[in-house]
Amino acid sequence: MSIKKAVVLSAGEGKRLRPLTYTRPKCMIQLAGKPILYHVINSLADAGIGEIIAVVKYQSKTITDYFTPAVQSELGVKIQFIEQGDNYGTAAAFLEAEKYIDEPFIGMAGDIITDSNAISRLMSGFEGQAAACFKQLGAAEEQYGTAVIEGGIVKGFEEKSKSSRSNLVNCSIYAFGPEIFRLLSQIRLSKRKEYEVTDLFSMADVKAVVLEDEYWLDMGMPWQLFNANEFLLSQLPGKRGIIEDSTIKGPVYMEEGARIFASYVEGPLYLGKNSEIGPHSYIKGVSSIGNDCLIGDSTTVKNSIIFDNVNAKHLSYIGDSIIGANCNFGAGTQIANYRFDEGSITSLANDVVIDTKRNKLGAILGDNTKTGVLSSVMPGKVIGDNCWIGANVNIDRHIERNKSVRLKQELVIEERKSLLSLQKREPSEREKV
């Protein structure tokens, strides 16, 4: 079936991705140079969707200011923004779009990364009132809801269970007929105090479309952004800008005004508008560097996501890290990304310490944070937005937002004895012997 409209849920904050979401909605986190929501809408457009209804709430102005008519034209879609009311949850969000829908539509979370093939598969498999995409993971994870499917129909659903009966996770990509709004209005408040669209699985025959080779990722944790960034960079064509006296290996995508000089780059790399790398910089791994950034003298960036207007100009190391906008690194700042015992690194998500199951993870920095000269950060540490990290400070714990961290030291200053007075002193008894 050809479907031309989509409702995209973009109202959430994304608390587990703090501190990045203190200053932007989750769907506006920047990957491969664009917000997540841009990539979502681009996938819908590639699947033939021309009209988008975006349900917004948390920091909605950030979203509406970005998606100007020019950006909508670039994507080839028309976007209408509607505000979610006081009721929370996915079912409540979809209900906000009822008066704009009189035909089948795609319903989709605005904070997932997928490809247009997944959406096309769903359209082809849609029949009846509803269909939903599922993806089989190697092992069911507690962060996802999982479904039991029989005869192509969803027969059971468990929301983030510790002992799931299935490893088919809900992808939050749906196809609905307009009559679905009647059922959505009957959904009652869940134990989580939300109106949840997954309650439809017990109210109607929802057809299951199981994705296979199609890409899908729901980024519930900050370190999952690395996987999404890698996929998105793999979809970009190569595009070179100003390159002077540099060695470039692997794919590089450079926006207007970007410049690389006297440096060594191993892609894939995205480099935003008016950003500079050099001199003597080393960029490796899968990295995205935003607009108006300066990566300078003898600084290394490895496998990292750096937002706009970040300066790391002197002798710094940024490895396996996510750096918010408007951050500044003092000379010699070092971010550690590896434990001596080679063990898995823990980090913080929504105030809970979590095993990331990664043996390489640097720091996660919120916007507007500055580090002093010769400061350092231990693996997996989270530093909030608007923080000042003083000179010589070693960050070995998570730092909340709006904090200043300084090292207290005692200086002992005394008169030096002259060399002549030392030569004239009487020898000690031990020296005489």
C-alpha positions as CSV (number, residue, x, y, z in Angstrom):
1,M,0.0,0.0,0.0
2,S,1.2,3.5,-0.8
3,I,1.0,5.8,2.2
4,K,1.7,9.5,1.9
5,K,1.4,10.8,5.5
6,A,3.3,10.2,8.7
7,V,2.9,11.2,12.4
8,V,6.3,11.5,14.0
9,L,6.5,11.6,17.9
10,S,9.0,14.2,18.8
11,A,7.8,15.4,22.2
12,G,10.1,13.5,24.5
13,E,13.1,14.7,26.5
14,G,15.3,11.6,26.7
15,K,16.4,11.6,30.3
16,R,18.8,8.8,29.8
17,L,20.8,10.9,27.4
18,R,21.4,13.7,29.8
19,P,23.4,16.0,29.9
20,L,23.0,16.2,26.2
21,T,19.2,16.6,26.5
22,Y,19.3,19.2,29.2
23,T,19.8,21.7,26.3
24,R,17.9,20.0,23.4
25,P,15.3,17.3,22.9
26,K,16.6,13.8,22.3
27,C,15.4,14.0,18.6
28,M,17.7,17.0,18.1
29,I,20.9,15.3,19.1
30,Q,23.4,15.7,16.3
31,L,24.7,12.7,14.3
32,A,26.6,12.9,11.0
33,G,26.0,16.7,11.0
34,K,22.2,16.6,11.3
35,P,19.7,16.1,14.2
36,I,18.3,12.6,14.7
37,L,14.8,13.9,13.6
38,Y,16.3,15.1,10.3
39,H,17.4,11.5,9.6
40,V,14.0,10.1,10.6
41,I,12.2,12.5,8.2
42,N,14.7,11.8,5.5
43,S,14.0,8.1,5.7
44,L,10.2,8.7,5.5
45,A,10.7,11.0,2.5
46,D,12.8,8.3,0.8
47,A,9.9,5.9,1.3
48,G,7.5,8.2,-0.4
49,I,6.0,10.1,2.5
50,G,5.4,13.8,1.6
51,E,3.4,15.1,4.6
52,I,4.7,15.0,8.2
53,I,2.8,15.8,11.3
54,A,5.4,16.2,14.1
55,V,4.1,16.1,17.7
56,V,6.4,18.2,19.9
57,K,6.5,19.4,23.5
58,Y,9.9,19.5,25.3
59,Q,11.9,22.4,24.1
60,S,9.7,22.5,21.0
61,K,11.1,25.8,19.8
62,T,14.5,24.1,19.2
63,I,12.7,21.8,16.7
64,T,10.5,24.3,14.9
65,D,13.4,26.8,14.6
66,Y,15.6,24.2,12.9
67,F,13.0,22.8,10.4
68,T,12.5,26.0,8.5
69,P,10.7,26.0,5.1
70,A,14.1,25.8,3.4
71,V,15.0,22.6,5.4
72,Q,11.6,21.1,4.6
73,S,12.1,21.9,0.9
74,E,15.6,20.2,1.1
75,L,14.0,17.1,2.6
76,G,11.1,17.2,0.1
77,V,8.3,17.2,2.7
78,K,5.8,19.5,4.3
79,I,5.9,19.5,8.1
80,Q,3.1,20.6,10.4
81,F,4.0,20.9,14.1
82,I,1.4,20.2,16.8
83,E,1.9,20.4,20.5
84,Q,1.3,17.4,22.8
85,G,-1.1,18.2,25.7
86,D,-0.9,17.3,29.4
87,N,-1.4,13.6,28.8
88,Y,1.8,11.6,28.5
89,G,2.6,8.6,26.4
90,T,2.7,7.5,22.8
91,A,-1.0,6.8,22.5
92,A,-1.8,10.3,23.8
93,A,0.7,11.8,21.3
94,F,-0.8,10.0,18.3
95,L,-4.3,11.1,19.4
96,E,-3.2,14.8,19.0
97,A,-3.0,14.2,15.2
98,E,-6.5,12.8,14.8
99,K,-8.1,15.9,13.2
100,Y,-5.3,16.0,10.6
101,I,-5.6,12.3,9.5
102,D,-8.3,10.8,7.3
103,E,-6.3,8.1,5.5
104,P,-3.7,5.4,6.4
105,F,-0.5,6.8,7.9
106,I,2.9,5.8,9.3
107,G,3.4,6.4,13.0
108,M,7.0,6.6,14.1
109,A,9.2,7.6,17.0
110,G,11.3,10.7,16.2
111,D,14.4,9.4,18.0
112,I,15.2,6.2,16.1
113,I,17.6,5.5,13.2
114,T,16.4,3.3,10.4
115,D,16.4,3.1,6.6
116,S,13.7,3.7,4.1
117,N,13.6,0.0,3.3
118,A,12.1,-0.7,6.7
119,I,9.3,1.8,6.2
120,S,8.7,0.4,2.7
121,R,8.5,-3.2,4.1
122,L,5.9,-2.0,6.6
123,M,3.8,-0.3,3.9
124,S,3.9,-3.5,1.9
125,G,2.8,-5.6,4.8
126,F,0.1,-3.3,6.1
127,E,-3.5,-4.6,6.1
128,G,-6.4,-4.2,8.5
129,Q,-6.3,-1.6,11.3
130,A,-2.6,-1.8,12.2
131,A,0.8,-3.2,11.6
132,A,4.1,-2.8,13.5
133,C,7.8,-3.5,12.8
134,F,9.8,-5.8,15.0
135,K,13.5,-6.7,15.0
136,Q,15.1,-9.8,16.4
137,L,18.1,-9.1,18.7
138,G,20.7,-11.6,19.6
139,A,19.4,-11.4,23.2
140,A,16.4,-9.6,24.5
141,E,17.5,-6.5,26.4
142,E,15.7,-4.9,29.3
143,Q,15.5,-1.5,27.6
144,Y,13.1,-2.8,24.9
145,G,9.6,-4.0,24.8
146,T,9.3,-7.5,23.2
147,A,6.5,-9.3,21.4
148,V,5.2,-12.8,21.0
149,I,4.1,-13.4,17.4
150,E,1.9,-16.2,16.2
151,G,0.7,-16.5,12.6
152,G,2.0,-13.1,11.8
153,I,-0.1,-11.4,14.5
154,V,1.1,-9.9,17.8
155,K,-0.3,-12.2,20.5
156,G,1.6,-10.9,23.5
157,F,3.8,-8.0,24.6
158,E,6.0,-7.3,27.5
159,E,7.4,-3.9,28.3
160,K,11.1,-4.0,29.3
161,S,10.8,-7.3,31.2
162,K,13.8,-8.9,32.9
163,S,12.6,-12.3,31.9
164,S,11.2,-11.8,28.4
165,R,9.6,-14.7,26.5
166,S,10.8,-13.2,23.2
167,N,13.8,-11.4,21.6
168,L,11.6,-9.6,19.0
169,V,11.8,-6.0,20.0
170,N,9.3,-3.3,19.2
171,C,10.8,-0.8,16.7
172,S,8.3,1.9,17.3
173,I,7.4,2.1,13.6
174,Y,3.7,1.5,12.9
175,A,1.2,1.7,10.0
176,F,-2.4,2.6,11.0
177,G,-5.7,3.1,9.4
178,P,-7.6,6.3,10.4
179,E,-10.1,4.1,12.4
180,I,-7.3,3.4,14.9
181,F,-8.0,6.7,16.7
182,R,-11.2,5.1,18.2
183,L,-9.1,2.4,19.9
184,L,-6.4,4.9,20.9
185,S,-9.0,6.9,22.8
186,Q,-10.0,3.8,24.8
187,I,-6.4,3.2,26.2
188,R,-6.2,3.7,29.9
189,L,-3.3,5.0,32.0
190,S,-0.5,2.4,32.4
191,K,1.5,1.6,35.5
192,R,4.1,4.0,34.3
193,K,1.4,6.8,34.3
194,E,1.4,7.0,30.5
195,Y,-1.1,6.2,27.7
196,E,0.9,3.6,25.7
197,V,0.3,2.7,22.1
198,T,1.5,-0.8,22.7
199,D,-1.8,-1.5,24.5
200,L,-3.2,-1.8,21.0
201,F,-1.5,-5.2,20.8
202,S,-4.2,-6.6,23.1
203,M,-7.0,-4.6,21.6
204,A,-6.7,-5.4,17.9
205,D,-5.1,-7.8,15.5
206,V,-1.8,-6.0,14.8
207,K,0.1,-7.5,12.0
208,A,3.8,-8.0,12.7
209,V,6.4,-7.1,10.1
210,V,9.8,-8.6,11.2
211,L,12.7,-6.6,9.8
212,E,15.7,-8.6,8.6
213,D,18.5,-6.8,6.8
214,E,17.0,-3.4,7.3
215,Y,18.8,-1.2,9.7
216,W,17.2,-0.1,13.0
217,L,18.5,1.4,16.2
218,D,16.7,3.0,19.2
219,M,19.3,5.0,21.0
220,G,18.3,4.7,24.6
221,M,21.8,5.1,26.0
222,P,24.4,7.7,25.1
223,W,27.0,5.2,24.0
224,Q,24.6,3.8,21.4
225,L,25.0,7.1,19.5
226,F,28.3,5.8,18.2
227,N,26.6,2.9,16.4
228,A,24.0,5.2,14.8
229,N,26.7,7.7,13.8
230,E,28.7,4.9,12.1
231,F,25.6,3.8,10.1
232,L,24.7,7.3,9.0
233,L,28.3,8.1,7.9
234,S,28.3,5.0,5.8
235,Q,25.3,6.4,3.9
236,L,27.0,9.7,3.0
237,P,28.8,10.2,-0.3
238,G,32.4,11.4,-0.2
239,K,32.7,15.1,-0.5
240,R,36.1,17.0,-0.2
241,G,36.6,20.6,0.7
242,I,39.8,22.6,1.3
243,I,42.7,20.2,2.0
244,E,46.2,21.4,2.3
245,D,49.4,19.4,3.0
246,S,47.4,16.6,4.6
247,T,47.1,12.8,4.3
248,I,43.5,11.6,3.9
249,K,42.6,8.0,4.1
250,G,39.0,6.7,4.0
251,P,35.8,8.6,3.2
252,V,35.5,12.2,4.2
253,Y,32.5,14.5,3.9
254,M,33.2,18.2,4.3
255,E,30.6,21.0,4.4
256,E,31.1,24.4,2.9
257,G,34.0,26.3,4.3
258,A,35.5,23.3,6.1
259,R,39.3,23.0,5.9
260,I,41.9,20.4,6.8
261,F,45.6,21.4,6.7
262,A,48.9,19.9,7.7
263,S,47.1,16.9,9.4
264,Y,46.5,13.2,9.1
265,V,42.9,11.9,8.8
266,E,41.6,8.4,8.7
267,G,37.9,8.4,7.8
268,P,35.0,8.0,7.9
269,L,34.8,11.7,9.0
270,Y,32.0,14.3,8.8
271,L,33.3,17.9,9.1
272,G,30.8,20.6,9.4
273,K,30.6,24.1,8.0
274,N,33.6,26.4,8.6
275,S,35.3,23.9,10.8
276,E,39.1,23.5,10.7
277,I,41.4,20.6,11.5
278,G,45.1,21.4,11.8
279,P,48.0,21.9,12.1
280,H,49.4,18.5,13.1
281,S,46.0,17.0,14.1
282,Y,45.2,13.3,13.9
283,I,41.6,12.2,13.3
284,K,40.8,8.5,13.3
285,G,38.0,6.1,13.7
286,V,34.4,7.0,12.9
287,S,34.0,10.7,13.9
288,S,31.6,13.6,13.3
289,I,32.7,17.1,14.0
290,G,30.1,19.8,13.8
291,N,30.0,23.4,12.5
292,D,32.5,26.1,13.5
293,C,34.9,23.8,15.3
294,L,38.6,24.2,15.7
295,I,40.7,21.0,16.1
296,G,44.2,22.3,16.4
297,D,47.9,21.7,17.0
298,S,48.7,18.1,17.9
299,T,45.2,17.3,19.0
300,T,43.9,13.7,18.4
301,V,40.2,12.9,17.9
302,K,39.3,9.2,17.8
303,N,35.8,7.7,17.2
304,S,34.0,10.7,18.7
305,I,30.9,12.8,18.1
306,I,31.6,16.5,18.5
307,F,28.7,19.1,18.3
308,D,29.0,22.6,17.0
309,N,31.4,25.4,18.1
310,V,33.9,23.2,20.0
311,N,37.6,24.2,20.4
312,A,40.4,21.7,21.1
313,K,43.3,23.6,19.7
314,H,46.4,22.5,21.7
315,L,47.7,19.1,22.5
316,S,44.5,17.4,23.6
317,Y,43.2,13.8,23.2
318,I,39.5,13.1,22.7
319,G,38.7,9.4,22.4
320,D,35.4,7.6,22.1
321,S,33.6,10.6,23.5
322,I,30.5,12.7,22.9
323,I,31.1,16.4,23.3
324,G,28.3,18.9,23.5
325,A,28.1,22.3,21.8
326,N,30.2,25.3,22.8
327,C,32.8,23.3,24.7
328,N,36.4,24.5,25.1
329,F,39.4,22.3,25.9
330,G,42.4,23.8,27.6
331,A,45.9,22.9,26.4
332,G,46.8,19.3,27.2
333,T,43.3,18.1,28.2
334,Q,43.3,14.3,28.1
335,I,40.2,12.1,28.0
336,A,41.0,8.5,29.0
337,N,39.0,5.8,27.2
338,Y,40.5,2.5,28.3
339,R,40.9,0.7,31.7
340,F,44.2,-0.8,32.7
341,D,42.4,-4.1,33.4
342,E,40.8,-4.0,29.9
343,G,37.4,-4.4,31.6
344,S,34.0,-3.2,30.6
345,I,33.5,0.5,31.4
346,T,30.5,1.8,33.5
347,S,28.8,5.1,32.9
348,L,25.8,7.0,34.0
349,A,22.3,7.2,32.4
350,N,19.4,9.0,34.2
351,D,21.3,8.8,37.5
352,V,21.8,5.1,37.3
353,V,25.3,3.5,36.9
354,I,25.2,1.1,34.0
355,D,27.7,-1.4,32.5
356,T,28.1,-0.2,28.9
357,K,29.6,-3.5,27.8
358,R,32.2,-1.5,26.0
359,N,36.0,-1.6,26.7
360,K,36.5,1.8,25.0
361,L,34.5,4.7,26.2
362,G,35.7,8.2,27.0
363,A,33.7,11.1,28.4
364,I,30.2,12.5,27.8
365,L,30.2,16.3,28.1
366,G,27.2,18.6,28.1
367,D,27.1,22.0,26.3
368,N,29.1,25.0,27.4
369,T,31.7,23.1,29.5
370,K,35.3,24.2,29.7
371,T,38.4,22.4,30.8
372,G,41.6,24.0,32.1
373,V,45.2,23.2,31.0
374,L,46.5,19.7,31.8
375,S,43.1,18.5,33.0
376,S,42.0,14.9,32.5
377,V,38.9,12.7,32.6
378,M,38.7,9.0,33.4
379,P,36.8,6.5,31.2
380,G,33.0,6.7,31.1
381,K,32.6,9.8,33.1
382,V,29.7,12.2,32.5
383,I,30.2,15.9,33.0
384,G,27.1,18.1,32.9
385,D,26.5,21.2,30.9
386,N,27.8,24.6,31.9
387,C,30.7,23.2,34.0
388,W,34.2,24.5,34.6
389,I,37.0,22.0,35.1
390,G,40.1,23.7,36.5
391,A,43.7,23.3,35.5
392,N,45.4,20.0,36.5
393,V,42.1,18.5,37.7
394,N,41.6,14.8,37.2
395,I,37.9,13.9,36.9
396,D,37.4,10.5,38.4
397,R,33.6,10.8,39.1
398,H,30.5,12.0,37.4
399,I,30.0,15.8,37.6
400,E,26.5,17.3,37.8
401,R,25.5,20.3,35.6
402,N,26.5,23.9,36.6
403,K,29.5,22.9,38.7
404,S,33.0,24.4,39.0
405,V,35.7,21.9,39.9
406,R,39.1,23.2,41.2
407,L,42.1,21.5,42.6
408,K,43.3,22.8,46.0
409,Q,47.0,22.6,46.5
410,E,49.4,24.0,49.0
411,L,52.4,25.9,47.7
412,V,55.5,26.0,49.9
413,I,57.6,29.0,49.1
414,E,60.9,29.7,51.0
415,E,64.2,31.4,50.5
416,R,66.8,29.6,48.6
417,K,70.2,29.2,50.2
418,S,73.0,30.4,48.0
419,L,75.5,28.0,46.5
420,L,78.3,29.8,48.3
421,S,76.8,29.4,51.7
422,L,76.3,25.7,51.1
423,Q,80.0,25.4,50.1
424,K,81.2,27.2,53.3
425,R,79.1,25.2,55.8
426,E,80.8,22.9,58.3
427,P,80.7,19.2,57.3
428,S,78.6,16.9,59.4
429,E,80.1,14.1,61.5
430,R,78.8,11.6,59.0
431,E,80.5,13.4,56.2
432,K,83.8,13.6,58.1
433,V,83.8,9.8,58.4
